[in-house]
Amino acid sequence: MGRLYLCATPLGNLADITLRALQVLKQVDLVVAEDTRHTRKLLDHYGITVKTTSYHQHNEREKASSLLAELDKGREIALVSDAGTPGVSDPGYILVQQALEAGHEVTVLPGPSAVIAALVISGFKPYPFYFFGFLSRKKGERQQQLKDQEDNPWTGVYYEAPHRLQETLQDFCDIWGAERRVAVARELTKHFEEVFRGSFASALEHFSAIPPKGEITLVVEGKTGTTEVPLSADGELVREAVNALIRAGADLHQACRAVGKALDLSKSQVYRLYHR
């Protein structure tokens, strides 16, 4: 049987590679890379001449069969991403699943991870936390994803592309509230590393004035405060107010938020009263 190594690589600073990762990259038969040109810079820096092949989101399903064939021959393969730990938010898990099902050995080489690096530098409570990855590029789907997560009390970690950051921060403001706190980690471990900490509103203002570049990780504060419904709350009044706004054209989310603001209740409290 063959062996598949899941090899973490630096986020940006090449000195962050581990000694074990260098040892494995030198000894394997093949390095499977998200972008071979990007990975070749790392390998050349350390004088590693191993053969490479591409494995990315556009070819991962068809490429997996040929990689499994190499493992069947008893070969050793190292899977790497452009940066960080492979299989977290880039191709990898399909190959891992199929390799395990075929009886091959799968080994992880721990190392850099943008998720953990951003989480611990954010200043927010690091546990419990959830990792979402990239929100949808489509506005409607992205907003629904945020609505689904709005009341989560855990610290959340998201990835975002620089050209979509302002639009995403605006959605956070509109759906989660402008005062919820966020840490925007940009270019971690690189020369122009930046971590902006503040409210969604202040982050939007900052990055609207200075358009961001580079890799971005958002660490967002979980929902705080009570979600219990006050005993004095009038459920019938709340339902009538929400239904009136819906008839006027608002969706349920907008109606609950507006009624909550008028009655000094949270959106989640209004939602619970509405569905009683």
Summary of the structure (lengths in Angstrom):
residues: 276
radius of gyration: 23.1
end to end distance: 57.9
largest distance: 72.3
contacts: 856
relative contact order: 0.12
helix: 44%
strand: 19%
